[in-house]
Amino acid sequence: MNEHLPPGVAKYLWSSDLTQIDLKENRERIILNVLNLGDRLASDWLLRYYPRDVITKTIIRHGSGELSPKSLNYWSFLLEINKQEISKRRLAK
């Protein structure tokens, strides 16, 4: 892995082996943990590092099962994601 998680982001991945985490391969886990648990510093980094469409697709694909209702509502509103699309994706699995 060439790039490392900033310490302000790494603390939200306490269940992961940070020596093995890859910012591309593990991006969904990183995105979901930061959106659900992260502070302003971590979410600002996330929004700068990952393209908005990658974050949006991750929320649509996994948000209803991985994010708290409060986090899901907040990020859906902020990123202008239709919450009905999230439900459809989850039911289609």
C-alpha positions in Angstrom: 0.0 0.0 0.0 1.5 3.3 -1.0 -0.9 5.6 0.7 -1.8 5.6 4.4 -4.9 6.6 6.3 -4.5 9.8 8.2 -4.5 9.2 12.0 -7.8 11.1 12.3 -9.4 8.6 9.9 -7.6 5.5 11.0 -9.1 5.6 14.5 -12.5 4.9 13.0 -11.3 1.6 11.5 -10.4 0.0 14.9 -11.6 -3.4 13.8 -9.3 -3.4 10.7 -5.6 -4.3 10.5 -4.3 -0.9 9.5 -1.0 -2.4 8.2 -3.0 -4.3 5.6 -5.7 -1.8 4.7 -5.7 -0.6 1.1 -7.4 2.6 0.3 -8.8 1.3 -3.0 -9.5 -2.4 -2.0 -11.1 -1.5 1.3 -12.8 1.8 0.2 -16.3 0.7 1.0 -15.4 -0.2 4.6 -13.5 3.0 5.0 -16.3 5.1 3.6 -19.0 3.4 5.7 -17.0 3.6 8.9 -16.2 7.3 8.4 -19.8 8.2 7.4 -21.2 6.4 10.4 -18.6 7.2 13.1 -16.3 9.9 11.8 -15.9 13.4 12.9 -15.6 16.5 10.7 -11.9 16.0 10.1 -12.4 12.5 8.9 -15.4 13.2 6.8 -13.7 16.2 5.2 -10.8 13.9 4.2 -13.2 11.3 2.9 -15.0 13.8 0.7 -11.6 15.1 -0.7 -10.1 11.6 -1.2 -12.9 9.6 -2.8 -15.0 10.8 -5.7 -18.5 11.8 -4.8 -20.0 9.1 -7.1 -18.0 6.4 -5.3 -19.3 7.6 -1.9 -22.9 7.8 -3.3 -22.7 4.3 -4.8 -21.5 2.9 -1.5 -24.3 4.5 0.4 -26.9 3.2 -2.2 -25.4 -0.3 -2.1 -24.7 -0.7 1.6 -26.1 2.3 3.5 -29.4 0.9 4.8 -27.6 -2.1 6.3 -24.5 -0.5 7.5 -25.2 3.1 8.5 -27.3 4.2 11.5 -30.6 5.7 10.5 -29.4 9.1 11.6 -26.2 8.8 9.5 -28.1 7.5 6.6 -30.5 10.4 6.7 -27.8 13.0 7.1 -25.6 11.7 4.3 -28.5 11.1 2.0 -29.6 14.6 2.4 -26.1 16.1 2.1 -25.3 14.1 -1.0 -28.8 14.4 -2.5 -29.4 10.7 -2.6 -33.0 9.6 -3.1 -33.7 7.4 -0.1 -36.1 5.3 -2.2 -33.1 4.3 -4.4 -31.3 3.0 -1.3 -34.3 0.9 -0.3 -34.7 -0.5 -3.8 -31.1 -1.6 -4.0 -31.3 -3.3 -0.6 -34.5 -5.2 -1.6 -33.0 -6.2 -4.9 -30.1 -8.2 -3.2 
